[in-house]
């Protein structure tokens, strides 16, 4: 139980050590959450890797988890998960009680499972922030009974109604973006930086894939789209840039496919870049080849930065992009459609300029940090009832 007169503690645990959109979104919330209402507590299972470095760069304090985690991504559906939860549970429960954690806010599959059980036993409220699609095992089989509330990043990511479903306790809250930070990025300078990095002349069209190289995001399709562009318009000089780390050897697979299709000379593997805004701003177009993507952060970042978006008509993408107005939606898994969209963009400057400006205005309204923080803190307030309201009025705590 928390001390009378102090803001409720919200615990944000992170298990993995590969930076993803969940970390960037959580950072936006943690940095801007009103300290007069809530006290964030960031807990990392890896305190020396990329995720820890990210929080350090952003000036966000964190604590080490009281126990290591051995649950791998592929273990969530088998007996290994049960054993890992059982092993870590006593230490995590003790930790949450010692920290007086009122809410545990989890942001990925393994963390939902490992910390969700601990939250229940420690007497904390559990908010499951779902960033995957509706087919995930956790959302279908665990979320209906484990967490107190579920927040989904899009309608597509929300659980479907049914006899055994988390739909009744789920609300949609779009991810947060620092609108003012995006405004300060200068596109011409960013483009020159990218060209200098890859050693290409000024007339080169820069096409980007931004995100972890995983199958759902279709990095191979990105390569195939570039090959289709070369076939349809061999006179256009372009470069395809991969920004992001790779899983399961998909970078090598993309290299092999590029070589087989004759476009290896125009593809560059840039790795993970932070901050990512100048690199996205330097692109002539962002190709979002992913299918069943709940809500890609880079898609919204590109809109805010003035970079045109060409995205698969799949997952949460149609919830963000209005085809022909704020971006372009194309048939999923069709490289020729991506290539044709690139040509339409390159060959019509009026269309390009209208789409870029409309997208920027729309994204600023819908995806601000302030809007996100207000929505999430409202969920917190609902979770703990009158506790927050009595604190804000300066009345004695009832817990």
C-alpha positions in Angstrom: 0.0 0.0 0.0 1.2 3.5 -0.8 2.1 6.1 1.7 -0.7 8.6 2.4 -0.3 11.8 0.5 2.1 10.5 -2.2 1.3 9.9 -5.9 0.6 6.3 -6.9 3.6 4.4 -8.3 3.3 3.1 -11.8 5.8 0.3 -12.5 7.1 0.0 -16.1 9.0 -3.3 -16.4 11.0 -4.3 -19.6 12.4 -7.7 -20.2 13.9 -7.7 -23.7 17.1 -6.0 -24.9 16.1 -5.2 -28.4 14.8 -1.6 -28.9 11.3 -1.5 -30.5 8.3 0.7 -30.9 7.1 -0.2 -27.5 10.1 1.3 -25.8 9.8 4.6 -27.8 6.1 4.9 -27.0 6.6 4.1 -23.3 9.4 6.7 -23.2 7.0 9.3 -24.5 4.5 8.4 -21.7 7.1 8.1 -18.9 8.8 11.4 -19.8 5.5 13.3 -19.8 3.4 11.7 -17.1 2.4 14.3 -14.6 4.6 13.7 -11.5 2.0 15.4 -9.3 -0.4 12.6 -10.2 1.8 9.5 -10.7 5.3 8.4 -10.0 6.8 6.2 -12.8 9.2 3.4 -11.8 11.1 1.9 -14.7 12.5 -1.6 -14.1 14.9 -3.3 -16.6 16.0 -6.9 -16.7 19.0 -5.9 -18.8 20.8 -2.9 -17.4 23.8 -2.8 -19.7 22.3 -3.2 -23.2 20.7 -1.0 -25.9 17.4 -0.5 -24.0 19.3 0.7 -20.9 21.4 3.0 -23.0 18.3 4.4 -24.6 16.8 5.3 -21.2 20.1 6.8 -20.0 20.3 9.0 -23.1 16.8 10.2 -22.4 17.6 10.9 -18.8 15.1 8.4 -17.5 16.1 6.7 -14.2 15.6 3.0 -13.9 16.2 0.1 -11.5 17.4 -3.4 -12.1 14.9 -6.2 -11.8 15.3 -8.3 -8.7 15.7 -11.5 -10.7 16.9 -12.3 -14.2 14.5 -13.5 -16.9 15.0 -16.7 -18.9 11.8 -16.6 -20.9 12.6 -16.4 -24.6 10.2 -15.0 -27.3 9.4 -18.5 -28.5 8.7 -20.0 -25.1 5.5 -18.1 -24.3 3.2 -21.0 -25.3 5.0 -24.0 -23.7 5.9 -25.3 -20.3 9.0 -23.1 -20.2 6.8 -20.1 -19.5 5.2 -21.7 -16.5 8.6 -22.7 -15.0 10.0 -19.2 -15.6 7.0 -17.4 -14.1 7.2 -19.8 -11.0 10.9 -19.1 -10.6 10.6 -15.3 -10.8 7.3 -14.8 -9.0 8.4 -14.6 -5.3 11.1 -12.0 -6.0 8.9 -9.8 -8.2 6.0 -9.9 -5.8 8.3 -8.9 -3.0 9.7 -6.1 -5.2 6.3 -4.6 -6.1 5.2 -4.6 -2.5 8.4 -3.0 -1.3 8.0 -0.3 -4.0 4.3 0.2 -3.2 3.5 -0.2 -6.9 -0.2 0.7 -7.4 -0.2 -0.1 -11.1 2.0 -2.4 -13.2 2.0 -1.2 -16.9 3.4 -3.9 -19.2 4.3 -3.4 -22.9 5.2 -6.7 -24.5 4.2 -10.4 -24.5 6.8 -11.8 -22.1 6.4 -8.9 -19.7 2.6 -9.3 -19.7 3.1 -12.8 -18.5 5.9 -12.6 -16.0 4.9 -9.3 -14.4 1.2 -9.8 -14.7 1.1 -12.7 -12.3 3.3 -10.8 -9.9 1.0 -7.8 -10.0 -2.0 -9.9 -9.2 -0.3 -11.5 -6.1 1.2 -8.2 -5.0 -2.2 -6.5 -5.0 -1.2 -4.1 -7.8 -3.5 -3.3 -10.7 -2.3 -4.6 -14.1 -2.5 -2.6 -17.3 -1.7 -4.8 -20.4 -0.6 -2.5 -23.3 -1.2 -4.5 -26.4 0.9 -3.7 -29.4 0.6 -7.0 -31.4 -2.2 -8.3 -33.5 -5.4 -10.1 -32.4 -4.0 -13.6 -33.3 -1.5 -13.5 -30.5 -1.8 -16.3 -27.9 -1.6 -13.9 -25.0 -4.4 -11.6 -26.1 -6.7 -14.5 -26.8 -5.9 -16.9 -23.9 -4.4 -14.8 -21.1 -5.6 -11.2 -21.4 -9.3 -12.2 -20.8 -8.5 -13.1 -17.2 -5.0 -11.9 -16.1 -4.9 -8.0 -16.4 -7.4 -5.6 -14.9 -7.4 -3.5 -18.1 -6.1 -3.7 -21.7 -5.1 -0.8 -23.9 -4.6 -1.5 -27.6 -2.7 0.8 -30.0 -5.3 0.4 -32.7 -8.8 -1.0 -33.5 -7.0 -3.7 -35.5 -5.0 -4.7 -32.4 -8.0 -4.8 -30.1 -9.4 -8.2 -29.0 -12.5 -9.4 -30.9 -15.7 -9.8 -28.8 -16.7 -13.3 -27.7 -17.6 -15.5 -24.8 -14.0 -15.6 -23.7 -12.5 -12.2 -24.6 -10.7 -9.1 -23.2 -12.8 -6.9 -25.5 -15.0 -5.7 -22.6 -12.0 -4.2 -20.7 -10.1 -2.9 -23.7 -9.8 0.7 -25.0 -7.9 2.1 -28.0 -5.1 4.6 -27.3 -2.8 5.6 -30.1 0.9 5.8 -29.5 2.5 9.2 -28.6 4.7 11.3 -30.7 6.7 14.5 -29.9 5.2 16.8 -32.4 7.4 19.8 -31.5 10.5 17.7 -31.9 9.5 16.7 -35.4 8.9 20.3 -36.4 12.6 21.2 -35.7 14.0 18.6 -38.1 15.2 20.3 -41.3 14.5 18.0 -44.3 17.1 19.3 -46.8 19.9 19.0 -44.3 18.7 15.5 -43.4 18.7 14.4 -47.0 22.2 15.6 -47.6 23.3 13.7 -44.5 21.8 10.5 -45.8 23.3 10.9 -49.2 26.7 11.6 -47.7 26.4 8.5 -45.5 25.8 6.2 -48.5 27.9 8.0 -51.0 25.2 8.7 -53.6 24.6 11.8 -55.9 21.9 14.4 -55.2 19.5 13.1 -57.8 19.2 9.7 -56.1 15.7 8.9 -54.8 15.9 7.6 -51.2 13.4 4.9 -50.3 13.4 3.6 -46.7 12.4 0.6 -44.7 12.4 1.6 -41.0 12.0 -1.0 -38.3 13.2 -4.3 -37.0 13.8 -6.9 -39.8 11.1 -9.5 -38.9 8.9 -11.5 -41.2 5.7 -9.5 -40.4 7.3 -6.3 -41.6 8.3 -8.0 -45.0 11.9 -6.9 -45.5 12.1 -9.2 -48.5 9.1 -7.5 -50.1 11.0 -4.2 -49.7 13.8 -5.7 -51.8 11.3 -7.0 -54.3 9.6 -3.6 -54.6 13.0 -2.0 -55.4 13.6 -4.6 -58.1 10.1 -3.9 -59.5 10.9 -0.2 -59.6 14.1 -0.8 -61.5 12.2 -3.0 -64.0 9.5 -0.4 -64.5 11.7 2.7 -64.6 15.3 1.8 -65.2 16.2 5.4 -65.8 15.5 6.4 -62.2 18.5 6.3 -59.8 17.4 5.2 -56.3 18.7 3.7 -53.1 16.9 1.5 -50.7 17.9 1.9 -47.0 17.2 -0.6 -44.2 17.1 1.1 -40.8 16.8 -1.4 -38.0 18.2 -4.5 -36.4 17.5 -7.9 -37.8 16.1 -11.1 -36.2 16.4 -14.7 -37.5 19.0 -13.8 -40.2 16.6 -11.7 -42.2 19.3 -9.3 -43.1 21.3 -12.0 -44.8 18.1 -13.3 -46.5 17.4 -9.7 -47.8 21.0 -9.5 -49.1 20.6 -12.8 -50.9 17.3 -11.8 -52.5 18.7 -8.4 -53.6 21.7 -10.2 -55.2 19.3 -12.6 -57.0 17.2 -9.8 -58.3 20.1 -7.6 -59.4 19.6 -4.7 -57.0 22.3 -5.4 -54.4 24.2 -2.4 -55.6 21.4 0.0 -54.5 20.6 -1.4 -51.1 22.2 -0.2 -47.9 21.9 -1.8 -44.4 22.1 1.2 -42.0 21.4 -0.6 -38.7 19.5 0.9 -35.8 19.9 4.7 -35.8 19.0 6.9 -32.8 17.5 9.4 -32.9 15.7 8.2 -36.0 13.9 11.4 -37.0 16.7 12.9 -39.2 17.1 9.7 -41.1 13.4 9.4 -41.8 13.2 13.1 -42.8 16.0 12.5 -45.3 13.9 10.0 -47.2 12.0 10.7 -50.4 9.4 8.0 -49.4 8.9 5.5 -46.6 7.7 2.1 -47.7 5.7 0.3 -45.0 5.7 -3.2 -46.4 4.4 -4.8 -43.2 1.3 -6.8 -43.0 -1.0 -7.1 -40.0 1.0 -4.3 -38.3 -1.0 -3.0 -35.3 0.2 0.6 -35.6 3.7 1.3 -36.9 5.4 4.2 -35.2 7.6 5.0 -38.2 4.5 5.6 -40.4 3.3 8.4 -38.1 6.8 9.8 -37.6 7.2 10.0 -41.4 3.9 11.9 -41.7 5.0 14.4 -39.0 8.3 14.9 -40.7 7.0 15.5 -44.2 8.1 12.2 -45.7 5.5 10.6 -48.0 4.2 7.2 -46.8 3.4 4.2 -49.1 1.9 1.4 -46.9 0.3 -1.9 -47.2 -3.5 -1.8 -47.0 -3.3 -4.1 -44.0 -3.5 -4.1 -40.2 -3.7 -0.8 -38.5 -2.3 1.2 -41.5 -5.7 2.2 -42.9 -6.6 3.6 -39.4 -3.7 6.1 -39.9 -3.5 6.6 -43.7 -6.3 7.9 -45.9 -5.4 6.7 -49.3 -4.5 9.6 -51.6 -4.9 12.2 -48.9 -2.4 11.5 -46.1 -0.4 8.7 -47.8 -0.8 5.8 -50.3 -2.3 2.4 -49.5 -1.4 -0.5 -51.8 -2.3 -4.2 -52.1 -0.3 -6.1 -49.4 2.6 -8.4 -50.6 2.6 -6.9 -54.1 6.0 -5.4 -55.0 4.7 -4.0 -58.3 2.0 -2.0 -56.5 4.7 -0.4 -54.3 6.8 0.4 -57.3 3.9 2.0 -59.2 3.0 4.1 -56.1 6.6 5.3 -56.0 6.4 6.4 -59.6 3.1 8.2 -59.1 4.7 10.0 -56.2 7.8 11.0 -58.1 5.9 12.1 -61.3 3.3 14.4 -59.7 4.7 17.2 -57.5 1.3 18.7 -56.8 0.0 15.3 -55.6 3.1 14.9 -53.5 2.9 18.3 -51.8 -0.8 18.0 -51.0 -0.4 14.6 -49.5 2.6 15.6 -47.4 0.9 18.7 -45.9 -2.4 17.0 -45.3 -0.6 14.1 -43.5 1.4 16.5 -41.3 -1.7 18.4 -40.2 -3.7 15.2 -39.5 -0.8 13.5 -37.6 -0.3 16.5 -35.3 -3.9 16.5 -34.3 -4.3 12.8 -33.7 -1.0 11.6 -32.3 0.3 14.2 -29.9 2.0 13.2 -26.6 -0.5 15.3 -24.7 -3.4 13.4 -26.1 -1.8 10.0 -25.3 -0.8 10.9 -21.7 -4.4 12.2 -21.0 -5.9 9.0 -22.3 -3.5 6.7 -20.4 -3.8 8.6 -17.1 -7.6 8.4 -17.4 -7.2 4.6 -17.6 -5.0 4.7 -14.5 -7.6 6.8 -12.7 -10.3 4.3 -13.6 -8.1 1.4 -12.4 -7.6 2.8 -8.9 -11.0 4.5 -8.5 -11.2 7.4 -6.2 -7.6 7.2 -4.9 -6.2 9.6 -7.5 -9.1 12.0 -7.2 -8.9 12.2 -3.4 -5.1 12.8 -3.7 -5.7 15.6 -6.2 -8.2 17.3 -3.9 -5.7 17.0 -1.1 -8.0 14.7 0.9 -6.7 11.9 3.0 -5.8 8.7 1.2 -8.5 6.0 1.7 -6.1 3.1 1.2 
